[in-house]
């Protein structure tokens, strides 16, 4: 399993504009980004013990979480992901699922089957044995830049918002609650080339362990 290094920075509006300007003429956008940005929606799952939430809150060096992700409110491409983190390195496994499967997962009706991909069956077993349930859907807009050498991926995430209602997830006009953070994420295999690091101007930024999942859950807890 190939783990990657991941750096996160909580940045100001000024830094957001400056970094985006510096990268725009330096790197290519992710090929999936047809416009200036794309929207990511992720449904996160946890159990009654809040295991995934507490793994992050307690700063465990090894942790994982399951999520179901789709893009630009399009129900034709949906994937189940398991994200791993160990000693500051990250990786994930994913498998495509159908819209019908998603609806059945949210209702607790999807069954384990030999026809299912292994990751999906693993997830369904967790739902049965550890009582995983959907707890929040988090959305944000992302500007993604890539540099193939070193597998460098730099993203600017903004308009972070969430809902704990799951009946109209593909409606872009549904009611959501916003956070006001802007997050710079830098992912790479071995190193960040100097010409990219220079344009990012990382020296004055403070690295953070910001978790969209935990911060949105904290905001949700405060609301109720």
CORVENCOR-V470572 format. One record per residue. N is the residue number from 1. RES is the residue in one small letter. PSI is psi in whole degrees, -180 to 180 (999 if undefined). Layout:
[[N RES PSI] [N RES PSI]]
This chain:
[[1 x 127] [2 x 106] [3 x 150] [4 x 155] [5 x 145] [6 x 124] [7 x 139] [8 x 143] [9 x 132] [10 x 114] [11 x 158] [12 x 169] [13 x -40] [14 x -46] [15 x -39] [16 x -50] [17 x -43] [18 x -47] [19 x -43] [20 x -42] [21 x -43] [22 x -33] [23 x -23] [24 x -41] [25 x 10] [26 x -39] [27 x 162] [28 x 152] [29 x 155] [30 x 137] [31 x -21] [32 x -11] [33 x 99] [34 x -21] [35 x -156] [36 x -32] [37 x 171] [38 x 163] [39 x 131] [40 x 134] [41 x 129] [42 x 124] [43 x 120] [44 x 148] [45 x 143] [46 x 171] [47 x -179] [48 x -19] [49 x -4] [50 x 46] [51 x -51] [52 x -42] [53 x -46] [54 x -28] [55 x -41] [56 x -47] [57 x -38] [58 x 1] [59 x 33] [60 x 137] [61 x -25] [62 x 122] [63 x 167] [64 x 161] [65 x 153] [66 x 144] [67 x 157] [68 x 129] [69 x 142] [70 x 169] [71 x 139] [72 x 34] [73 x 28] [74 x 120] [75 x 8] [76 x -15] [77 x 105] [78 x 140] [79 x 145] [80 x 132] [81 x 147] [82 x 116] [83 x 131] [84 x 151] [85 x 130] [86 x 121] [87 x 43] [88 x -2] [89 x 146] [90 x 155] [91 x 168] [92 x 153] [93 x 148] [94 x 158] [95 x 142] [96 x 139] [97 x 162] [98 x 165] [99 x -38] [100 x -42] [101 x -44] [102 x -47] [103 x -41] [104 x -35] [105 x -46] [106 x -29] [107 x -6] [108 x 25] [109 x -6] [110 x 133] [111 x 151] [112 x 137] [113 x 148] [114 x -16] [115 x -13] [116 x 150] [117 x 154] [118 x -42] [119 x -39] [120 x -44] [121 x -40] [122 x -44] [123 x -44] [124 x -36] [125 x -41] [126 x -38] [127 x -36] [128 x -43] [129 x -30] [130 x 5] [131 x 42] [132 x 137] [133 x 154] [134 x 131] [135 x -26] [136 x 148] [137 x 123] [138 x 132] [139 x 152] [140 x 160] [141 x 140] [142 x 133] [143 x 113] [144 x 128] [145 x 147] [146 x 154] [147 x 115] [148 x -37] [149 x 121] [150 x 0] [151 x 49] [152 x 132] [153 x 123] [154 x 125] [155 x 145] [156 x 116] [157 x 135] [158 x 175] [159 x 46] [160 x 127] [161 x 166] [162 x 162] [163 x 151] [164 x 19] [165 x 137] [166 x 17] [167 x -14] [168 x 48] [169 x -27] [170 x 9] [171 x 111] [172 x -13] [173 x 11] [174 x 163] [175 x 129] [176 x 165] [177 x 136] [178 x 144] [179 x 162] [180 x 18] [181 x 150] [182 x 130] [183 x 128] [184 x 126] [185 x 135] [186 x 118] [187 x 141] [188 x 163] [189 x -54] [190 x -50] [191 x 162] [192 x 121] [193 x 144] [194 x -37] [195 x -28] [196 x -46] [197 x -40] [198 x -43] [199 x -25] [200 x -26] [201 x 56] [202 x -18] [203 x -33] [204 x -1] [205 x 146] [206 x 122] [207 x 144] [208 x 162] [209 x 26] [210 x 127] [211 x 119] [212 x -42] [213 x -54] [214 x -39] [215 x -38] [216 x -39] [217 x -41] [218 x -43] [219 x -39] [220 x -44] [221 x -40] [222 x -32] [223 x -25] [224 x 999]]
